[in-house]
Amino acid sequence: MYSLETTPLEVSKALAEKHRTLRKQLKMSQEEMAERSGVSLGSLKRFENTGKISLDSLLKLMHLLGRLKEFNNILLPMENLDHIKKLFTE
């Protein structure tokens, strides 16, 4: 299936790459990050290699990185766009 939209796999791999970059900027080893975040080393390695991670573990990692607030901007309710639709139908 071809799509112009990004796929879940592409998004998860991009998140993993961004995470790895942040971890390295902090000069933190995978072992240290796993210990400090409460995420198992295996889960952290799998995430950085494949992009696969549980939501709970991802939130723990983001908390350690001081980036947990970024999740406040996802899954926001959709705006009611009826007033805009009327502009194109009248």
trRosetta pair geometry for C-beta under 8 A, 3 or more apart (Angstrom, degrees):
i j d omega theta_ij theta_ji phi_ij phi_ji
3 7 7.1 118 62 -68 124 86
6 10 4.6 -122 -171 85 94 131
6 11 5.6 108 130 -55 123 88
6 14 8.0 -26 -171 -4 145 141
7 10 4.7 98 53 5 77 101
7 11 7.1 -143 94 -4 42 86
8 11 5.7 -57 -148 38 33 111
8 12 6.2 29 157 -18 68 107
9 12 5.9 -56 -144 38 29 108
9 13 6.3 27 158 -17 65 107
9 51 6.8 114 -162 80 56 148
10 13 5.9 -56 -145 38 29 109
10 14 6.3 29 155 -19 64 108
11 14 5.8 -57 -148 37 29 110
11 15 6.4 32 153 -20 64 105
11 51 7.9 128 92 -174 48 136
12 15 5.6 -50 -147 35 33 113
12 16 6.4 36 152 -22 64 104
12 50 7.8 -7 128 130 119 64
12 51 3.3 109 130 158 92 118
12 52 6.6 42 163 -70 144 44
12 53 7.8 173 -158 21 109 84
13 16 5.5 -52 -149 34 33 114
13 17 6.4 33 153 -19 65 104
13 50 7.6 -76 -95 168 82 32
13 51 4.1 -76 -72 -58 48 141
14 17 5.7 -53 -148 35 33 111
14 18 6.4 33 153 -18 65 105
14 51 7.7 43 20 -115 42 128
15 18 5.7 -56 -148 38 31 110
15 19 6.2 34 153 -21 66 107
15 51 6.4 102 57 -143 91 92
15 58 7.8 2 152 -139 139 126
16 19 5.6 -54 -148 35 30 114
16 20 6.4 33 154 -21 65 104
16 47 5.4 -172 -116 157 103 70
16 48 5.4 158 -175 -123 102 31
16 49 7.5 -95 175 31 146 18
16 50 7.2 170 -82 75 168 30
16 51 4.2 -115 -19 -94 131 64
16 53 7.8 151 -88 -14 97 120
17 20 5.7 -49 -147 33 32 112
17 21 6.5 34 153 -20 63 105
18 21 5.7 -54 -151 35 32 114
18 22 6.5 31 152 -17 65 105
19 22 5.8 -57 -150 37 32 109
19 23 6.2 33 153 -21 67 106
19 47 6.9 -30 79 136 156 118
19 48 6.7 -122 91 -94 111 81
19 61 6.5 17 -145 147 129 139
19 65 7.7 -122 -136 -50 77 157
20 23 5.7 -54 -148 36 31 113
20 24 6.3 26 156 -15 65 108
20 48 4.9 103 -78 -141 109 107
21 24 5.9 -59 -149 39 28 107
21 25 6.4 32 153 -23 64 106
22 25 5.6 -53 -147 33 32 113
22 26 6.6 24 156 -11 64 106
22 65 5.6 33 144 -140 140 136
22 67 7.7 -43 -149 -26 165 146
23 26 6.0 -65 -157 41 30 106
23 28 5.2 -96 -168 68 76 100
23 30 7.4 44 164 -84 150 58
23 33 5.6 -32 -134 -68 119 153
23 48 7.9 -56 25 -95 150 131
23 65 7.8 -77 -73 -90 65 117
24 27 7.1 35 -177 -80 41 35
24 28 7.7 -115 -82 44 22 64
26 65 7.6 -132 -35 -120 149 82
28 32 4.9 -126 -167 86 85 122
28 33 5.0 97 137 -59 122 94
28 36 7.8 -70 -158 25 135 141
29 32 4.6 95 53 7 83 100
29 33 6.9 -150 91 -3 43 86
30 33 5.8 -58 -146 40 30 109
30 34 6.1 33 156 -22 66 108
30 41 6.3 89 137 -148 101 87
30 44 5.4 158 -165 119 95 128
30 45 6.1 58 -175 -74 150 79
30 48 7.1 -98 -107 3 120 152
31 34 5.9 -55 -147 35 26 111
31 35 6.4 23 156 -16 62 109
31 41 6.1 2 -108 -110 59 123
32 35 5.8 -58 -148 38 30 109
32 36 6.1 19 160 -11 67 113
33 36 6.0 -61 -140 43 28 104
33 37 5.8 12 167 -8 66 118
33 39 7.6 -20 132 55 83 111
33 44 6.2 144 97 -143 110 152
33 61 7.1 36 170 -130 113 92
33 64 6.7 130 -154 121 79 156
34 37 6.3 -67 -137 44 21 100
34 39 5.4 -100 -136 83 66 75
34 40 6.3 -4 -162 158 118 17
34 41 4.2 -1 -118 -81 177 62
34 43 7.7 136 -125 57 106 86
34 44 4.7 -117 -81 -5 99 147
36 64 5.7 109 116 -135 105 132
37 44 7.7 122 55 -81 136 124
37 57 7.9 74 135 -162 124 69
37 60 4.7 110 172 141 98 101
37 61 5.2 17 -147 -90 156 54
37 63 7.3 133 -138 66 89 93
37 64 4.3 -74 -92 -35 94 145
38 60 5.4 -106 64 -163 98 144
39 43 5.1 -112 175 82 95 124
39 44 5.3 111 114 -58 118 96
39 57 4.5 93 -121 -151 115 97
39 60 5.3 161 -50 89 101 132
39 61 5.9 -8 -16 -59 152 92
40 43 4.5 93 61 5 87 102
40 44 7.0 -156 93 -5 46 85
40 57 7.9 -57 25 -117 73 131
41 44 5.6 -56 -148 38 33 112
41 45 6.2 32 155 -18 68 106
42 45 5.8 -55 -145 38 29 109
42 46 6.2 30 156 -19 65 108
43 46 5.7 -55 -145 38 30 111
43 47 6.3 33 154 -22 64 106
43 53 6.2 91 175 -129 94 86
43 54 7.2 -43 -151 14 132 95
43 57 5.2 -109 153 -143 142 160
44 47 5.7 -53 -149 33 30 113
44 48 6.5 21 158 -12 64 107
44 57 7.8 -143 -69 175 64 124
44 61 7.4 142 -111 -91 94 127
45 48 6.0 -60 -147 41 30 105
45 49 6.1 16 159 -9 66 115
46 49 6.0 -68 -143 46 26 103
46 50 5.6 -31 179 30 68 113
46 52 5.7 -55 148 74 105 94
46 53 6.9 150 95 -78 96 73
47 50 7.1 -79 -120 56 15 73
47 51 6.7 30 -162 -135 54 13
47 52 6.5 -123 -98 73 53 42
47 53 3.9 25 -97 -62 113 121
47 57 7.2 -151 -57 120 140 127
47 58 7.5 162 -128 -86 142 82
47 61 7.7 -148 110 -37 169 163
53 57 5.0 -118 179 85 101 119
53 58 5.0 119 111 -60 124 92
53 61 7.8 -24 173 2 157 140
54 57 4.6 90 59 9 87 102
54 58 6.9 -152 92 -6 44 86
55 58 5.6 -55 -146 37 33 113
55 59 6.2 33 156 -20 67 105
56 59 6.0 -57 -151 35 27 110
56 60 6.6 29 151 -19 62 105
57 60 5.6 -52 -150 34 35 114
57 61 6.5 34 153 -18 66 104
58 61 5.8 -55 -151 36 33 110
58 62 6.3 29 153 -16 67 107
59 62 5.7 -54 -143 39 33 110
59 63 6.3 40 154 -25 64 103
59 68 6.6 59 -163 -125 75 100
59 71 7.1 -5 -112 -43 91 162
60 63 5.6 -51 -149 31 30 115
60 64 6.7 31 153 -18 62 103
61 64 5.8 -53 -153 34 33 112
61 65 6.4 22 152 -10 66 110
62 65 5.6 -61 -146 45 34 107
62 67 4.6 -94 -163 80 84 90
62 68 4.7 124 121 -82 102 60
62 70 7.0 -117 -164 44 131 108
62 71 6.9 95 122 -32 163 115
63 66 7.7 38 179 -70 30 27
63 67 8.0 -102 -61 51 18 58
63 68 4.6 33 -88 -59 63 128
67 70 5.1 -10 172 1 84 123
68 71 6.1 -41 -178 14 54 112
69 72 5.5 -24 -174 -1 61 118
70 73 6.4 -54 -174 27 50 108
71 74 5.9 -53 -158 25 55 110
73 76 6.8 -31 -164 -37 43 118
78 81 7.8 -60 158 -15 101 101
80 83 7.5 71 119 -1 90 90
81 84 4.7 -44 -175 39 84 116
81 85 6.0 94 125 -28 85 94
82 85 5.5 -52 -147 34 36 115
82 86 6.6 43 154 -26 66 100
83 86 5.8 -46 -154 25 33 115
83 87 7.5 43 147 -26 57 96
84 87 5.7 -42 -164 17 42 117
84 88 7.5 23 149 -5 65 102
85 88 6.2 -69 -162 41 39 101
85 89 6.1 15 152 -7 75 119
86 89 5.9 -70 -135 47 34 100
86 90 5.7 28 172 -24 74 113
87 90 6.9 -51 -130 28 17 103
